[in-house]
Amino acid sequence: MKFLDHLEEWLIAILMGAATLITFVAVLHRYGSGTAWLNPLLSGIHMSWAQELTIYLFVWMAKFGAAYGVRTGIHVGVDVLINKLSEKNRSKFIVIGLLSGALFTGIVGTLGAGFVWEIAHTDQTSVDLEIPMWLVYLAVPLGSYLMCFRFLQVTVGFIKTGSLPKHDHTHVEGMDDLPENSNGYAMDDNLHPQDVQRGGTH
């Protein structure tokens, strides 16, 4: 599962990075084309495809990001009533909710796969990039099936351990590796605020 986890994370990061880079280049090109001395250099470069590609990249990122959200517990959930139930009933409703999510995403994935299959037998292409549209819509079944798998994975984990994945917004990657009693914010220079507080002058 670690391989799938890393693949999912890398795919999201690459899609997000590519969309950001393309948008940045397109903006530079647009403003550069309006400059007299850059216009001759940039007028032959057409980037009308940039907006369309960026949209498609964000669609793919959103579908796989939703699956990542299920795995890490990022999705927002309203559990006020659930938490007021007894432990036994609470567990039952959580399992029902997770399995309902798996069922829903499984249905969406299946319907999406049928749609992709149908559109793959047509000549429909995108406006600017002129790529087959079935490649664009392929994000729906792939992302939905991955999300369905994540719901089932979380369900099995909850049944075994009784806990759900929680996302700690205060967690900083790498801070767990620091030795105990160490100051992760300490600086090696003489400009640290603690020097001022101690009345030190340098």
N, C-alpha and C positions, 0 to 999 in steps of 0.2 A: 504493500500500500504506500510505502514511502516514495516509491518511484512515481506512482500516480499523483501523490500529493505535490511532489516537486514539479512534475510536468504541468500540473494545473497552475501552480504559482508562476512558473516561468512563462507559460502561455499568456496569462493575464498581464504579466509585466511587459512582455514583448509587444503585445497588442496595444497596451496603454502607451508605451514608449514610442512605438511607431506612429500612432495617431497624433501624439504630441509633437513629434519631430516634423511630420508632414504638415501639420497646421502651422507650425512655426516657419517653415520654409515657404509655405504658400503666402503667409502674411508678408514676409520679407520680399517675396517676388512681387506682390501687389504694390507695395509701397515703392519698391525699387523701380518698377516699370513706370511709375509716375514721376521719377526723377529724370531730368533731361540727359545727364551724362551716363546714366545706367540703362535708359530705355533702349538704345541700340543693341546692347548686350543681352537684355532680357526679353526683347520683343519676340524673338524666335522660340522662346521656351513657353510652352503652353501648360498651364497647371489647372485647367478646368476640371480635371479628374480628382483633384485633391480633396474637395469637399465630399464627393461621393465615397471615396475610399475611406476617409476618416469616419463617416457615418457607419459604414460596414464594419470597420474595425471596432468601433464602440459597441455595435450590436453583438458581435462575437464576444467582446470582453464582458458585456453585461450578462450574457447567458452563462459563461463559465464562472464569472464572478458570483452569480447567484448560487451556484453549486459550492463554491468556496465558502460562501457565507453560511450555508447549512453546516458544513464541516467544522467551521470555527466558531459558530454561535453568534455571528454578527447580526443576523436578521432580527428585526424588532418584533417582539411578541408581547401580547397582553395577557399576563398570567395572574392578575389580581384575584380572580375567582378561583383559579386552579390552586393557588397557594393557600386558600382558606379551607380546602378539603383535607380530609385525613390522608395520611401518607399512602395508604393502600389505594384509595380512590384517585388521589392525585397521580399516582403512577399509571393507573389505567387510562386516565384521560390524556396523559402525555403520550403514551404509546398510540392511542387512537389518533391523536393529532399528527404524530410523526408518520403513521401509516397512511393517513389521509393525504398528507403532503406527497408521499411516495406514489400513491394512486393517482393523484392529480397530475403530477409531473410525468408519470408514465403514460397517461392518456394524452397529454400535450405532445410528448415525444413521439407517440405512435401516429397521432394525427399529422404532426409535422413531417414524419418520415413518409407518410402517404402523399402529402403535398409535394415534397421534394421529388418523389418518384414520378409523379405526374408531370411536374414542370421540367424534369430532366428529359422528357420525350418531346419537348417543344424547342423552338429556336429562340426563346426569349432571352435577351441579354440586357445588361445594364446600359444606361444612357451614355455615360462618359467613358467608362472603362471597357465597355463591350465584353464583359465576362459573362459566362452563363449564370443566370439568376439562381439556378439550383445550388450553386456553390455558396451564394449569399444566404439562402434559406436553410442550408445545411446546419447552420448554427442552432436552429430551433430543436431538431431531434437530438443532436449531439449534446447540447447544453442541458436539455430537459432530461435525457436519460442519465446523464452524469449527476444531475440534481436528484433524480429518483434514487440512484445508487447511494448518494450521500445520506438521504433520508433513511434508507434501510440500514446503512452503516451506523448512523447515530442511534437508531432504534435498538439494534443489537447491542451496541455499547451501553445504552441506558438500561436494558434488561439485565446485562451482566454486572454493571457497576452501580446503577442507580443514580448516575450523574449525567448531566448534559454538558456539551461543550460550552464554555464561557469565554467571551472575549474581554480581556482586561484592557481598557482604553488607556490605563496609566502605565502599562508595561512598556519598557524600552528595551529593544532587542540588544543583547550583548551585556546588559547590566547584571544579569544573573551570573556571569562568568567572573565577576570581581571577587577578590578574597573578602572574607568576612571582616567587618570593622574597618574596611577601607573607604576612603572618600572618593566616590566616583566623579565628583565635580572639582577635585583639586587640580590646580594648575602649577606648572613648573616655573612660571615666571614670577616676578615680584609685583604683579598687578592684581593679585587676588584680593577680593573684598575683605577677607579675614585679616589681612595685614593692616588695613585701615582701621578695622574694628579694634585691633590690639594696640593701636596708636603707633604702629611702626612707620618709619619713614625710610624711603630708599632713594 
